[in-house]
Amino acid sequence: MIITETKPLTEIIDSLKKYRAIFLVGCGECATSCKTGGTDEVAAMKALLEKEGKTVTGSCIPGAPCTAAQVKAEFAKNMKSLREAEAVLVLACGLGVQSVKENNRLNHPAIPACNTICGAVIDSKGDFWERCSLCGECVLADTGGICPVTLCAKGLLNGPCGGMNKGKCEVDKDKDCAWVLIYRELEQRKDAAALQSIRAPRDHQKALKPHHKTLTHGTASV
C-alpha cells in the first residue's frame, strides 16, 4: 500500500495558477484506502476547485493509475472532457502522477494533489504502518518477518546496537528496538540460534535508482 496525504489547498491552487480548466484523476486502490483519491475525495476536490473559480471538465478513477493500461482505458472513455482541459490534477501517489503524464497523448501537465509518504501495511483498525523500505534485498526470512532496514533507526542488519536500553531504541525511547522484537519472534519459533550468524553488509547496488525491470513469464528481470 502506497500511503499519501492531500496537499494543502493553497499549494494545489498555486500549482494550477496557470490553468483554468482541470480534469481530475483519482485512484481506486491505495489513495481510496488513504481517503485521498477515492470517489468522495474527487467530488470534494471538484467542489473546492470550482469555488476557486476553476472549471472541472471531468474526472475518472482508474483502479490503479500507476498501471498504463488502466489509465489509457479511462482516458479513452473521457477523451471529450480531456480535450476541454488544460491540466490534469492527480489525486494519487507520485507513481500515479507520472503514469498519467506518460499515458496522456494530449500532453496535459500532470499536477499532484497528494504527497507520497511511504509504503505501509494497514492494520485491523485501519491505521497505516510503514514496514518495508523497498531495499531490493529482503531479509525477512532470516528476521522472523520483521524488517530491520525499516524498523531499526540505524537500519542495522546485525543488532541490537549498544544504545538499546531495556528493549527500547536509543533514538526513540518510546519505540521498541527492532532487533529485540526480532529476537523475541525467533525465540518463540525456537530459532533464536540463527542470530549467531553475522549478516554481510547490504549490497547497495540493488537499491540504486531508478529501477527498471521487465516482466517475463511471471518473473521480473533487470
C-alpha positions as CSV (number, residue, x, y, z in Angstrom):
1,M,0.0,0.0,0.0
2,I,1.4,3.4,-1.0
3,I,0.5,6.0,1.6
4,T,-0.5,9.5,0.5
5,E,-1.7,12.7,2.2
6,T,-3.6,15.5,0.4
7,K,-1.5,18.6,-0.2
8,P,-2.8,21.9,1.3
9,L,-5.3,23.5,-0.9
10,T,-3.2,26.7,-1.2
11,E,-0.3,24.6,-2.7
12,I,-2.7,22.8,-5.1
13,I,-4.2,26.1,-6.3
14,D,-0.7,27.6,-6.7
15,S,0.3,24.6,-8.9
16,L,-2.8,25.2,-11.0
17,K,-2.5,29.0,-11.3
18,K,-1.7,28.9,-15.0
19,Y,-4.7,26.7,-15.8
20,R,-8.4,27.3,-15.8
21,A,-9.9,24.0,-17.0
22,I,-8.9,20.9,-15.0
23,F,-9.5,17.2,-15.4
24,L,-9.3,15.1,-12.2
25,V,-7.8,11.6,-11.9
26,G,-8.3,9.6,-8.7
27,C,-7.1,6.2,-7.6
28,G,-9.3,3.2,-6.9
29,E,-6.8,1.4,-4.7
30,C,-4.2,3.0,-2.4
31,A,-5.4,6.6,-2.5
32,T,-9.0,5.3,-2.0
33,S,-7.9,3.4,1.1
34,C,-6.0,6.5,2.3
35,K,-9.1,8.7,1.7
36,T,-7.0,11.0,-0.6
37,G,-8.2,10.0,-4.1
38,G,-11.4,8.0,-4.0
39,T,-14.9,8.9,-5.2
40,D,-15.6,11.2,-2.2
41,E,-12.3,13.0,-2.4
42,V,-12.5,13.6,-6.1
43,A,-16.0,15.1,-5.6
44,A,-14.8,17.2,-2.8
45,M,-11.8,18.4,-4.9
46,K,-14.2,19.3,-7.7
47,A,-16.2,21.5,-5.4
48,L,-13.1,23.2,-3.9
49,L,-11.7,24.0,-7.3
50,E,-14.9,25.4,-8.6
51,K,-15.2,27.6,-5.5
52,E,-11.7,28.9,-6.5
53,G,-13.0,29.7,-10.0
54,K,-11.7,26.7,-11.9
55,T,-13.7,24.7,-14.3
56,V,-13.6,20.9,-13.8
57,T,-14.2,19.3,-17.2
58,G,-14.5,15.8,-15.9
59,S,-12.9,13.0,-13.8
60,C,-12.1,9.4,-13.7
61,I,-10.8,6.9,-11.1
62,P,-8.7,4.1,-12.6
63,G,-8.4,1.1,-10.4
64,A,-4.6,1.6,-10.3
65,P,-3.4,4.8,-12.1
66,C,0.1,3.5,-11.9
67,T,-0.9,0.9,-14.5
68,A,-0.6,2.3,-18.0
69,A,-3.4,0.1,-19.5
70,Q,-5.9,1.3,-16.9
71,V,-5.0,5.0,-17.4
72,K,-5.3,4.7,-21.2
73,A,-8.7,2.9,-20.9
74,E,-10.1,5.6,-18.7
75,F,-8.7,8.4,-20.8
76,A,-10.2,6.9,-23.9
77,K,-13.7,6.9,-22.3
78,N,-13.2,10.5,-21.2
79,M,-11.5,12.0,-24.3
80,K,-14.0,14.8,-24.8
81,S,-13.6,16.0,-21.2
82,L,-9.8,15.7,-21.5
83,R,-9.7,17.8,-24.7
84,E,-11.5,20.6,-22.8
85,A,-9.0,20.6,-20.0
86,E,-5.7,22.4,-19.8
87,A,-4.2,20.3,-17.0
88,V,-4.8,17.1,-15.1
89,L,-4.9,17.1,-11.3
90,V,-4.0,13.6,-10.0
91,L,-5.3,12.5,-6.6
92,A,-2.8,9.6,-6.2
93,C,0.8,8.9,-5.4
94,G,3.8,10.1,-7.4
95,L,3.7,6.9,-9.4
96,G,0.1,7.7,-10.5
97,V,1.1,11.2,-11.4
98,Q,3.9,10.1,-13.6
99,S,1.8,7.3,-15.2
100,V,-0.9,9.8,-16.1
101,K,1.8,12.1,-17.6
102,E,3.3,9.3,-19.7
103,N,0.0,7.9,-20.9
104,N,-1.9,11.1,-21.8
105,R,-1.4,11.5,-25.5
106,L,-2.8,15.1,-25.3
107,N,0.3,16.0,-23.2
108,H,-1.5,17.9,-20.4
109,P,0.6,18.9,-17.5
110,A,0.1,16.3,-14.7
111,I,-0.2,18.1,-11.3
112,P,0.0,16.2,-8.0
113,A,-2.8,16.7,-5.4
114,C,-1.0,14.5,-2.9
115,N,2.3,14.0,-1.1
116,T,3.6,10.4,-1.3
117,I,4.7,9.3,2.2
118,C,5.7,5.6,2.2
119,G,4.8,2.0,1.6
120,A,2.9,0.5,4.5
121,V,0.5,-2.1,5.8
122,I,-3.0,-1.4,7.2
123,D,-3.9,-3.0,10.5
124,S,-7.4,-4.1,11.6
125,K,-8.1,-0.6,12.9
126,G,-7.3,1.0,9.6
127,D,-4.1,2.6,10.7
128,F,-1.1,2.7,8.4
129,W,2.3,1.4,9.5
130,E,5.5,1.6,7.4
131,R,7.0,-1.8,7.3
132,C,9.1,-2.0,4.1
133,S,11.8,0.2,2.6
134,L,11.8,-1.4,-0.8
135,C,15.5,-2.0,-0.4
136,G,15.8,-4.7,-3.1
137,E,17.4,-7.2,-0.7
138,C,14.7,-8.7,1.5
139,V,15.9,-10.3,4.8
140,L,12.5,-11.2,6.3
141,A,13.1,-14.9,6.0
142,D,16.0,-14.5,8.5
143,T,14.5,-12.0,10.8
144,G,11.1,-13.5,11.6
145,G,9.2,-11.4,9.2
146,I,10.3,-8.1,10.9
147,C,12.3,-5.7,8.7
148,P,15.3,-4.2,10.4
149,V,16.1,-2.0,7.5
150,T,12.8,-0.1,8.1
151,L,12.1,-0.6,11.8
152,C,15.6,-0.1,13.1
153,A,16.5,3.6,13.2
154,K,20.0,2.7,12.0
155,G,18.9,0.1,9.5
156,L,21.2,-2.5,11.1
157,L,21.5,-6.0,9.7
158,N,23.1,-7.2,12.9
159,G,21.8,-6.0,16.2
160,P,20.9,-4.7,18.6
161,C,23.3,-1.8,18.9
162,G,25.0,-0.7,22.1
163,G,22.4,2.0,22.6
164,M,19.5,-0.3,23.1
165,N,18.2,0.1,26.7
166,K,15.6,-2.2,28.3
167,G,14.3,-3.3,24.9
168,K,13.9,0.3,23.7
169,C,15.6,2.2,20.9
170,E,18.2,4.8,21.8
171,V,16.8,7.1,19.1
172,D,13.2,7.0,20.4
173,K,12.9,5.6,23.9
174,D,9.1,5.0,23.3
175,K,9.9,2.7,20.4
176,D,10.7,-1.0,20.8
177,C,14.1,-2.0,19.5
178,A,13.6,-3.8,16.2
179,W,16.3,-6.3,17.0
180,V,14.7,-7.1,20.4
181,L,11.4,-7.7,18.5
182,I,13.3,-10.0,16.0
183,Y,15.0,-11.9,18.8
184,R,11.7,-12.5,20.6
185,E,10.0,-13.6,17.4
186,L,12.8,-16.1,16.6
187,E,12.9,-17.3,20.2
188,Q,9.2,-18.1,20.0
189,R,9.9,-20.1,16.9
190,K,12.7,-21.8,18.7
191,D,15.1,-20.4,16.0
192,A,17.0,-17.8,18.0
193,A,20.3,-19.5,17.3
194,A,20.0,-18.2,13.7
195,L,21.0,-14.8,15.1
196,Q,24.5,-16.1,15.8
197,S,25.2,-15.9,12.1
198,I,26.6,-12.5,11.0
199,R,24.9,-10.9,8.0
200,A,27.1,-9.3,5.4
201,P,26.7,-5.6,4.6
202,R,23.8,-4.7,2.3
203,D,24.5,-4.7,-1.4
204,H,23.5,-1.1,-2.1
205,Q,23.8,-1.7,-5.8
206,K,20.4,-3.3,-5.5
207,A,18.9,-0.1,-4.2
208,L,20.3,2.2,-7.0
209,K,17.6,4.3,-8.6
210,P,15.7,4.4,-10.8
211,H,14.9,0.8,-11.1
212,H,13.7,-0.7,-14.4
213,K,12.6,-4.3,-14.6
214,T,11.0,-6.3,-17.4
215,L,8.3,-8.8,-16.5
216,T,9.0,-12.1,-18.4
217,H,6.8,-15.2,-17.9
218,G,5.9,-14.1,-14.4
219,T,9.4,-13.2,-13.2
220,A,10.9,-9.8,-13.0
221,S,14.3,-9.4,-14.7
222,V,16.6,-6.3,-14.9
